[in-house]
Amino acid sequence: MSSEHTAQIHHSEGNHWNGASEPFKASYGKLMMWYFLLSDAFTFSAFLIAYGTLRFSMPTWPVPDFVFSGLPGGIHHKPLIFVTIMTFVLIASSVTMVRAVQEGHRENKKGVVFWMVLTILGGLGFLGCQAWEWTTLIGEEKMSITRNPFGTHTENGTYLDGDGHDIKAGDSFKAGQSYLIHYHDGQFHPLKFKTESGDVKTQQMGPKSFGALFFFITGFHGFHVFSGVLFLIIIALNVASGLYARRNNHYEMVEKIGLYWHFVDLVWVFVFLVFYLL
């Protein structure tokens, strides 16, 4: 009797610890995706914390409203409008991804393909916007990972007359106001100014770390978006071919890429907060 009871206990325990059971009611693939996203979240957190630390330890730092104030077509002085459009496009693509997952649970192959195509277009739209932003900063403003023409004044003063290139000659400014060192004729033309104490100084380049961190972090996120678009295209083609329908697992692969895409969107919210609002 006791041996039978012991065998029943071991049999019951074996049911809980065998290799076929799914921890947390999640498949192995979903669990691995969550592990990857968690590790990636730590990476992005480290980058953004580093940016914040440098941002608030510097006496001068570019003001986002001034740096990111342009729009395609030569429109200027529209702070953060373009990056808001970028953000809306990416968030909208997250909504279409949700719809693709829903259609997968309903076993609607055409619906999955339709909403995934919209998600892909949203990702490509975001990448296109980021390409324009980078092109403008690098091509027109001549910002790079080692050079930052944007800065802010640390004291009050007045610009002095210069060599004819000083478009702000005679204008007064206050501490904290932004400036851009203009680039033309193949070189930068920093303006001279006189402080309230009577000292004559020349505008200095902004902190190099701004350009380096901006291109690295937004580029790292852009690489995630680009990778996500490639995976979305591959999975959408598999859906259209009927591969996942034959597996009869409610299009789990679509759900897994959906987790990745939502993560990419969420990370952008924090990048937007840190780079464009602080």
C-alpha positions in Angstrom: 0.0 0.0 0.0 2.7 2.5 1.0 4.7 1.6 -2.2 1.7 2.3 -4.4 1.2 5.7 -2.6 4.9 6.5 -3.1 4.7 5.7 -6.8 1.6 7.9 -7.1 3.5 10.8 -5.5 6.5 10.3 -7.9 4.2 10.1 -10.9 2.4 13.3 -9.8 5.7 15.1 -9.3 6.9 13.9 -12.7 3.9 15.5 -14.4 5.0 18.9 -13.1 8.7 18.7 -13.9 8.8 16.9 -17.2 10.3 18.7 -20.2 7.0 19.1 -22.0 5.4 21.5 -19.5 5.2 25.2 -20.3 6.3 27.5 -17.5 4.0 30.5 -16.8 1.7 29.0 -19.6 4.1 30.4 -22.2 5.7 28.5 -25.0 9.5 28.1 -25.1 9.7 30.6 -28.0 7.7 33.3 -26.1 9.8 32.8 -23.0 13.0 33.2 -24.9 11.7 36.4 -26.5 10.8 37.8 -23.1 14.4 37.0 -21.9 15.8 38.8 -24.9 13.6 41.8 -24.5 14.5 42.0 -20.8 18.3 42.0 -21.6 17.8 44.6 -24.3 15.8 46.8 -21.9 18.8 46.8 -19.6 21.1 47.9 -22.5 18.8 50.8 -23.5 18.5 51.8 -19.9 22.3 52.0 -19.5 22.6 54.2 -22.6 19.8 56.6 -21.5 21.1 56.8 -18.0 24.5 57.7 -19.4 22.9 60.4 -21.5 21.0 61.8 -18.6 24.1 61.9 -16.4 26.2 63.8 -19.0 23.2 66.1 -19.8 22.8 67.4 -16.3 26.6 67.5 -15.5 27.4 69.9 -18.3 27.1 73.7 -17.9 25.9 74.1 -21.5 23.8 71.7 -23.5 21.7 72.1 -26.7 18.0 72.8 -26.2 15.9 70.2 -28.2 13.3 72.9 -29.1 16.1 74.7 -31.0 17.9 71.7 -32.5 14.9 69.8 -33.7 12.8 72.6 -35.1 12.8 71.9 -38.8 10.4 70.3 -41.2 10.8 69.0 -44.8 10.4 71.7 -47.4 12.7 74.2 -45.7 10.3 75.0 -42.9 12.0 76.1 -39.7 11.1 77.2 -36.1 8.5 74.5 -35.6 9.9 72.8 -32.4 9.4 69.1 -32.2 6.7 68.9 -34.8 8.6 66.5 -37.0 9.7 64.1 -34.2 6.1 64.1 -33.0 5.0 62.9 -36.5 7.7 60.2 -36.3 6.5 59.1 -32.9 2.9 59.0 -34.1 3.8 56.8 -37.1 5.6 54.3 -34.9 2.9 54.2 -32.3 0.3 53.7 -35.0 2.3 50.8 -36.3 2.1 49.2 -32.9 -1.7 49.4 -33.1 -1.7 47.6 -36.5 0.6 45.0 -35.0 -2.0 44.3 -32.3 -4.7 43.9 -35.0 -2.4 41.4 -36.8 -2.1 39.3 -33.7 -5.8 39.4 -33.1 -6.5 38.2 -36.7 -4.0 35.4 -36.1 -6.0 34.2 -33.1 -9.0 34.2 -35.3 -7.1 32.1 -37.9 -7.8 34.8 -40.5 -4.7 34.6 -42.8 -5.7 37.5 -45.1 -6.4 39.7 -42.0 -2.9 38.9 -40.6 -1.2 39.8 -43.9 -3.1 43.0 -44.3 -2.3 44.4 -40.8 1.3 43.2 -41.0 1.8 45.1 -44.3 0.5 48.2 -42.6 2.9 47.6 -39.7 5.8 47.3 -42.2 4.8 50.5 -43.9 4.7 52.2 -40.5 8.2 51.0 -39.7 9.5 52.1 -43.1 7.9 55.5 -42.6 9.6 55.9 -39.3 13.0 54.9 -40.8 12.4 57.4 -43.6 11.7 60.2 -41.1 14.9 59.3 -39.1 16.9 59.3 -42.3 15.7 62.9 -43.1 16.5 64.0 -39.6 20.0 62.6 -39.7 20.6 64.0 -43.2 19.6 67.4 -42.1 21.8 67.4 -39.0 24.8 66.0 -40.8 24.5 67.6 -44.2 23.1 71.1 -43.3 24.2 71.6 -39.7 27.4 69.6 -40.0 26.9 67.8 -36.7 28.8 64.6 -36.2 29.9 62.2 -33.5 32.8 64.4 -32.7 31.4 67.9 -33.6 28.4 69.7 -32.2 27.7 73.2 -33.5 24.7 73.6 -31.2 25.2 75.2 -27.7 23.7 77.4 -25.1 25.0 80.6 -23.6 26.2 80.5 -20.0 26.0 84.2 -19.4 24.3 87.3 -20.7 25.9 89.3 -23.6 25.7 91.1 -26.9 26.9 90.0 -30.3 29.6 92.2 -31.9 29.8 93.3 -35.5 32.1 90.9 -37.5 33.1 90.2 -41.0 29.7 90.4 -42.6 28.8 86.8 -41.8 27.5 87.6 -38.4 23.8 87.6 -39.1 23.1 88.2 -35.4 25.4 91.2 -35.0 24.2 93.6 -32.4 21.6 91.3 -30.9 21.6 90.7 -27.2 21.1 87.3 -25.6 20.6 85.8 -22.1 22.2 82.9 -20.3 20.5 79.6 -21.4 19.5 80.8 -24.9 20.5 78.5 -27.8 22.8 79.2 -30.7 24.0 77.5 -33.8 27.5 78.2 -35.2 26.8 78.7 -38.9 28.7 76.8 -41.6 29.3 78.1 -45.0 32.2 78.5 -47.5 33.6 75.2 -46.2 34.1 76.3 -42.6 32.3 77.4 -39.4 31.9 81.0 -38.5 31.5 81.5 -34.8 30.3 84.9 -33.6 32.1 87.2 -31.2 30.2 88.7 -28.3 30.7 90.9 -25.3 29.6 89.8 -21.8 28.0 92.2 -19.3 31.4 92.3 -17.5 33.0 93.7 -20.7 34.9 90.6 -21.7 35.0 89.8 -25.5 34.5 86.1 -26.2 33.9 83.8 -29.1 31.1 81.2 -29.4 32.4 77.7 -28.6 31.2 74.4 -30.1 28.7 72.6 -28.0 29.7 69.5 -26.0 30.9 66.7 -28.3 29.0 64.1 -26.3 25.6 65.4 -27.5 26.3 64.4 -31.1 27.9 61.1 -30.2 25.1 60.0 -27.9 22.4 61.2 -30.2 23.6 59.3 -33.2 24.6 56.2 -31.2 21.4 55.8 -29.3 18.9 56.8 -32.0 21.0 54.7 -34.4 20.9 51.7 -32.1 17.1 52.1 -31.9 16.9 52.6 -35.6 18.8 49.3 -36.1 16.2 47.6 -34.0 13.4 49.1 -36.1 15.2 48.1 -39.3 15.7 44.5 -38.0 12.1 44.4 -37.0 10.9 45.4 -40.4 13.0 42.7 -42.0 11.5 40.1 -39.7 8.0 41.4 -40.3 8.5 41.0 -44.0 9.8 37.4 -43.7 7.0 36.4 -41.3 4.3 38.1 -43.5 5.5 36.1 -46.5 5.3 32.9 -44.4 1.8 33.8 -43.3 0.8 34.4 -47.0 2.3 31.1 -48.0 0.1 29.3 -45.4 3.1 28.0 -43.3 1.7 29.0 -39.9 -1.8 28.0 -40.8 -0.5 24.4 -41.3 1.2 24.5 -37.9 -2.2 25.2 -36.3 -0.7 27.2 -33.4 -2.8 30.4 -33.7 0.1 32.2 -35.6 2.4 32.2 -32.6 5.3 33.5 -34.7 3.2 36.6 -35.4 2.6 37.1 -31.7 6.3 36.8 -30.9 7.3 39.4 -33.5 4.5 41.5 -32.1 6.2 41.4 -28.6 9.4 42.6 -30.2 7.7 45.4 -32.1 5.8 46.7 -29.1 9.1 46.7 -27.2 10.8 48.8 -29.9 7.9 51.3 -29.8 8.1 51.5 -26.0 11.8 52.1 -26.1 11.2 55.0 -28.5 8.9 56.6 -26.0 11.8 56.8 -23.5 14.2 57.9 -26.2 11.8 60.7 -27.2 11.4 61.7 -23.5 15.1 61.9 -22.8 16.4 63.4 -26.1 13.6 65.6 -27.3 11.9 66.8 -24.1 14.6 67.1 -21.4 
